[in-house]
């Protein structure tokens, strides 16, 4: 088990990614969260660029995808291990509407 994290993996967030910086998930205020899986789906027939950040929207904080084209009617997936510190957020922005996401992981309890 991950130090200071316990419990069963769960869905941390699910929703749409907007065309301005969208906060997808914020770690718990009393500990850290482990992001284990992120699925992003393009529900349109057009390609949409995806960018994700940890903490704040700056190139120094880019995570996973940076202006990455996601073809229409396809998905991309991050499977790994990324820690978010207390109150740290995972943000994303799309070049157009039509991206949705589901994020799974563990929270400190």
Secondary structure as GFF3:
##gff-version 3
##sequence-region A 1 109
A	DSSP	beta_strand	10	17	.	.	.	ID=ss1
A	DSSP	beta_strand	22	26	.	.	.	ID=ss2
A	DSSP	beta_strand	33	42	.	.	.	ID=ss3
A	DSSP	beta_strand	48	54	.	.	.	ID=ss4
A	DSSP	three_ten_helix	59	61	.	.	.	ID=ss5
A	DSSP	beta_strand	68	70	.	.	.	ID=ss6
A	DSSP	beta_strand	75	84	.	.	.	ID=ss7
A	DSSP	beta_strand	89	94	.	.	.	ID=ss8
A	DSSP	beta_strand	99	107	.	.	.	ID=ss9
###
